Amino acid sequence: MRIKPEQLKNNVAKQLNSLYFVFGPELLLTEQSLTYIKNSAKAQGFDDRVSFEIDGNFDWAAITAELSAVSLFSPKRIIECRLKTGKIGVKGSKALTKIASSLPSDILFIVSTGKLDFAQQKSKWFKTLDQYGVIVQVWEVQKDHLVGWIANHMAESELQANQKIAEGIAYYTEGNLLASMQEIQKLKMAYPDGNIDTQDYLQQLNQQSQYTVYNLIDSALAGDSNQVLKIYATMTDSTAMPIMLSGALYREIDAIINMAIELQQVKQIDSVLNNHRVWKNRQATIGNALKRLPYQHLQKILLSLGRIDRSIKGMDNLNVIDELRALLLTIAGKTLWTQ
């Protein structure tokens, strides 16, 4: 049985199933569903938990042995399996199918993974999990739903409803749900009674956002090379920066390429920006980039980001700090590739 994450609370309240499978591309939302299931199970006496990280070389006999073992701590146990990918091979498929169809009554079996393609969702092991358990499919929060998602989580944290603050967080975090949740947690600590000083918080948020990955990207897209260098200099000490920047920049350039393709047909920038739901306070920035950067340059930027990503992963030998700086300056119009 498939359910949405928002249906999980009612599902567990009616009856805790013996099998749950949570999957989807958004790690934070997946973890939220898994945490809710495990906390609910603990409240019902499932005090012992064993977790397995499963890749293509995993020995499934370890789970079979755990299923037949007797716990020294609790008669009710949780066995959690985190699949690194949906490609578990023939042995994995047979093992998971057998386990799912013959679970002991004192076991809660939880499986999770990231995004699955259409073929993987048609596999025998997936259908078996669907037949005997509850499947929770987690979707990415789309940009036009992000403000509502933030507002809902603010309400759950007993913070006053505030559209301006939700919009500010959405712009500041640019779709990064983990960063959005961190901002909500900061709000809860700063305003424990839930009453937020809107003007003060938005001013603080604006000051913070001047030196973020997203402001750095916007400065490049706006053609402000001096601001690019200024912000970039504050970030080079962070080991996580190249990963965050290359990922965010890749998504941004890929989106602009799609807009550039549409612009060749539509010919009206405002129409293209609205079709792609670009926030009003970013339309001037994105519009400027569409006017300045030819389609061929955008494609070359994307290829360069691919090589930077491989270097981050140790599969290429670029100096990613220098390459990212040069690429941002190219986007800003400081340096240009030859035609």
C-alpha positions in Angstrom: 0.0 0.0 0.0 1.4 3.4 -1.0 0.7 6.5 1.1 1.9 10.1 1.1 4.2 11.3 3.9 1.4 13.5 5.3 -0.8 10.3 5.6 1.8 8.5 7.7 0.6 9.8 11.1 -2.9 8.5 10.6 -1.6 5.2 9.2 0.6 4.6 12.2 -2.2 5.7 14.6 -4.6 3.1 13.2 -2.1 0.2 13.3 1.6 -0.1 13.1 2.4 -2.2 10.1 5.2 -4.8 10.3 6.9 -3.4 7.2 7.6 0.1 6.0 9.5 1.2 2.9 10.4 4.9 2.6 12.1 6.3 -0.5 12.6 9.5 -2.4 15.2 12.0 -3.6 14.9 14.4 -0.6 17.0 13.1 2.3 15.5 15.4 5.0 11.9 14.4 4.2 12.9 10.7 4.1 14.5 11.0 7.5 11.5 12.8 9.0 9.3 9.9 7.9 11.7 7.3 9.2 12.1 9.1 12.6 8.3 9.2 13.0 8.0 5.5 12.3 10.8 4.6 14.7 9.5 6.9 17.5 6.0 5.5 17.2 7.4 1.9 17.3 9.4 2.7 20.4 6.3 4.0 22.1 4.7 0.6 21.4 7.6 -1.4 23.0 10.0 -1.8 20.1 13.1 -1.0 22.2 15.8 -3.0 20.3 17.0 -1.8 16.9 19.6 -3.2 14.4 20.6 -1.3 11.3 22.2 -2.5 8.1 23.8 -0.4 5.3 23.3 -2.3 2.1 25.3 -2.1 -1.1 25.8 -4.4 -4.1 28.2 -6.7 -2.1 26.0 -7.0 1.0 25.6 -10.5 2.6 21.9 -10.9 3.1 22.4 -13.9 5.3 23.2 -11.4 8.1 19.6 -10.1 8.1 18.3 -13.7 7.9 20.4 -14.5 11.0 19.2 -11.4 12.8 15.5 -12.3 12.1 16.0 -15.7 13.7 18.0 -14.5 16.7 16.6 -13.9 20.1 17.0 -10.4 21.5 18.5 -10.1 25.0 16.9 -6.7 25.5 13.4 -6.7 24.0 11.0 -9.2 22.5 10.0 -6.5 19.9 12.8 -5.4 17.6 13.3 -3.0 14.7 15.5 -4.1 11.8 16.4 -1.2 9.5 17.9 -1.6 6.1 19.2 1.4 4.2 19.8 0.6 0.5 22.5 2.8 -0.9 20.8 2.4 -4.3 17.8 0.6 -5.7 20.1 -1.7 -7.7 20.3 -4.6 -5.2 21.0 -7.4 -7.7 19.4 -10.8 -8.2 20.5 -12.1 -4.8 19.3 -9.0 -3.0 16.0 -9.1 -4.8 15.4 -12.7 -3.9 16.4 -12.2 -0.3 14.3 -9.0 0.2 11.3 -10.7 -1.4 11.6 -13.7 0.9 12.1 -11.6 4.0 9.2 -9.2 3.3 6.8 -12.1 2.7 7.6 -14.0 5.9 8.3 -11.5 8.7 7.9 -12.7 12.4 5.2 -10.8 14.3 7.7 -9.3 16.8 9.7 -7.6 14.1 9.3 -4.2 12.5 11.1 -4.2 9.2 12.0 -0.8 7.8 13.6 -0.3 4.4 14.7 3.1 2.9 16.6 4.4 -0.1 16.8 7.5 -2.3 15.2 8.1 -5.7 14.0 5.0 -7.6 13.4 5.0 -11.4 10.3 3.6 -13.0 11.9 0.3 -13.8 13.0 -0.2 -10.2 9.4 0.5 -9.0 8.2 -2.3 -11.3 10.7 -4.9 -9.8 9.6 -8.0 -8.0 11.1 -6.9 -4.7 9.4 -3.5 -4.9 6.0 -5.1 -5.6 6.5 -7.5 -2.7 7.2 -4.6 -0.3 4.0 -3.0 -1.7 2.0 -6.1 -1.1 3.1 -6.9 2.4 3.9 -3.4 3.8 3.4 0.3 3.6 5.3 2.3 1.0 5.9 6.0 1.8 7.1 7.8 -1.4 8.7 11.2 -0.6 8.8 13.9 -3.3 10.9 16.9 -3.6 9.3 20.2 -2.5 8.9 22.2 -5.7 10.0 25.9 -5.6 6.4 27.2 -5.9 5.4 25.1 -2.8 8.5 25.9 -0.7 7.0 28.9 1.0 3.9 26.9 2.1 6.2 24.0 3.3 8.2 26.5 5.5 5.0 28.1 6.8 3.6 24.7 7.8 6.8 23.7 9.6 6.9 27.1 11.4 3.3 26.4 12.6 4.3 22.9 13.8 7.1 24.5 15.8 4.5 26.8 17.4 5.8 29.9 15.6 3.3 32.5 14.5 2.2 32.4 10.9 4.2 34.9 8.9 4.2 35.0 5.1 7.0 37.5 4.8 9.3 35.4 7.0 8.5 32.2 5.1 9.3 34.0 1.8 12.5 35.3 3.3 13.7 31.9 4.4 12.7 30.4 1.0 14.8 32.9 -0.8 17.7 32.6 1.6 17.9 28.8 1.5 17.0 28.5 -2.3 15.1 25.2 -1.9 17.6 23.6 0.6 15.2 22.0 3.0 17.8 21.2 5.6 18.9 24.9 5.7 15.2 25.9 5.9 14.7 23.6 8.9 17.8 25.0 10.5 16.4 28.6 10.1 13.1 27.5 11.7 15.0 26.0 14.6 17.0 29.2 15.0 13.7 31.1 15.1 12.3 28.8 17.8 15.4 29.5 20.0 15.4 33.2 19.3 11.6 33.6 19.9 10.5 30.8 22.3 7.1 32.4 22.7 6.5 32.1 19.0 6.1 35.9 18.5 8.7 36.9 15.9 10.0 40.5 15.4 9.5 40.4 11.6 11.5 43.5 10.8 14.4 42.6 13.0 14.6 39.0 11.7 14.4 39.9 8.0 17.2 42.5 8.6 19.3 39.7 10.1 18.5 37.3 7.3 19.5 39.9 4.7 22.8 40.5 6.4 23.4 36.7 6.6 22.4 36.2 3.0 25.1 38.6 1.7 27.7 35.9 2.2 26.0 32.7 1.2 26.4 30.4 -1.8 23.1 31.6 -3.3 24.1 35.3 -3.0 27.4 34.4 -4.6 25.6 32.8 -7.5 23.2 35.8 -7.9 26.1 38.2 -7.9 27.7 36.3 -10.7 24.4 36.1 -12.7 24.0 39.8 -12.2 27.4 40.5 -13.6 28.9 41.9 -10.4 32.5 40.5 -10.5 33.7 42.6 -7.6 31.0 41.2 -5.3 31.8 37.7 -6.5 35.4 38.1 -5.5 34.4 39.7 -2.1 32.0 36.9 -1.2 34.2 34.1 -2.5 37.1 35.2 -0.4 35.0 34.7 2.7 34.1 31.1 1.8 37.4 29.4 0.7 38.1 28.1 4.2 35.0 25.9 4.3 35.7 22.4 3.1 32.0 21.9 2.3 31.8 25.0 0.1 32.9 23.4 -3.3 30.3 20.7 -2.9 27.5 23.1 -2.0 28.5 25.7 -4.6 29.0 23.3 -7.6 25.7 21.6 -6.9 23.7 24.8 -6.5 25.4 26.4 -9.5 24.8 23.3 -11.7 21.0 23.4 -10.9 20.9 27.1 -11.6 22.7 26.9 -14.9 20.7 23.9 -16.0 17.4 25.8 -15.2 18.7 28.9 -17.2 19.6 26.7 -20.1 16.0 25.4 -20.2 14.8 29.0 -20.1 17.2 30.0 -22.9 15.8 27.2 -25.1 12.3 28.4 -24.5 13.3 32.0 -25.0 14.4 31.2 -28.6 10.8 30.3 -29.3 8.8 32.7 -27.1 11.1 35.7 -27.5 9.7 37.4 -24.3 11.8 37.1 -21.2 9.0 38.0 -18.8 6.9 35.2 -20.2 9.7 32.7 -19.8 10.5 33.8 -16.3 6.9 33.4 -15.2 6.5 30.0 -16.9 9.5 28.8 -14.9 8.1 30.3 -11.7 11.2 32.5 -11.0 10.5 34.6 -7.9 9.9 38.2 -8.6 12.9 39.4 -6.6 15.1 37.3 -8.8 13.6 38.0 -12.2 15.9 40.9 -12.9 19.0 38.8 -12.0 17.9 35.8 -14.1 16.8 38.0 -17.0 20.1 39.8 -17.0 21.9 36.4 -17.2 19.7 35.3 -20.1 20.5 38.5 -22.0 24.3 38.3 -21.4 25.1 34.6 -21.6 24.8 32.9 -25.0 23.3 29.4 -25.1 26.7 28.0 -26.1 28.5 29.5 -23.1 25.8 28.2 -20.8 26.5 24.7 -22.2 30.2 25.1 -21.7 29.7 26.2 -18.1 27.6 23.1 -17.4 30.4 20.9 -18.9 33.0 22.7 -16.7 30.8 22.1 -13.7 30.7 18.4 -14.5 34.5 18.2 -14.5 34.7 20.2 -11.3 32.3 17.7 -9.7 34.5 14.8 -10.9 37.5 16.5 -9.3 35.6 17.0 -6.0 35.0 13.2 -6.1 38.6 12.5 -6.8 38.0 11.3 -10.4 39.8 14.3 -12.0 42.7 16.6 -10.9 41.4 20.2 -11.2 42.0 22.7 -8.4 38.3 23.1 -7.6 38.8 26.4 -5.6 40.5 28.1 -8.5 38.2 26.6 -11.2 35.0 27.6 -9.4 36.3 31.2 -8.9 37.2 31.4 -12.6 33.9 30.0 -13.6 32.0 32.5 -11.5 34.0 35.4 -13.0 33.2 34.0 -16.5 29.5 34.0 -15.6 29.8 37.5 -14.2 31.3 38.6 -17.6 34.8 39.4 -16.2 36.5 36.8 -18.4 35.1 35.4 -21.7 35.7 32.3 -23.6 36.8 32.7 -27.2 34.1 32.0 -29.7 
